[in-house]
Amino acid sequence: MASLGKDRGPYSLDYKQVLHRGVTTTTILNTPKFDNLLVNLGDAYEYEIGYIPAGYEHRPDLISNIFYGSPKNWWLLMLVNGISDPGEGFTENQKIIIPKL
């Protein structure tokens, strides 16, 4: 995991590798630390509502940049919106919740 660099985002919690659509991928889903985070997520943040603008479909990094001024919180947007595959979520005009940081 050293290849993820200094800012590992959610991978600083825990991670595992799984086979997804025929490709081995790294994920935090269904790891003990991630599951514990989910249990307390409702109390961890205040939220606002946002919508996916045209041209930003399936791009949590760009969406994070719009709402936070940085692409680093892409993983948080995926987490709180229950999206595990950005190719299947974050569609144009989709209503999403945005944690206030």
Secondary structure, DSSP 8 states (H G I E B T S, - for coil): -GGG-S--GGGGT--EEEEETTEEEEE-TT-HHHHHHHHTHHHH-EEEEEE--TT-TT-HHHHHHHHHSSGGGHHHHHHHTT-S-GGGS--TT-EEEEEE-
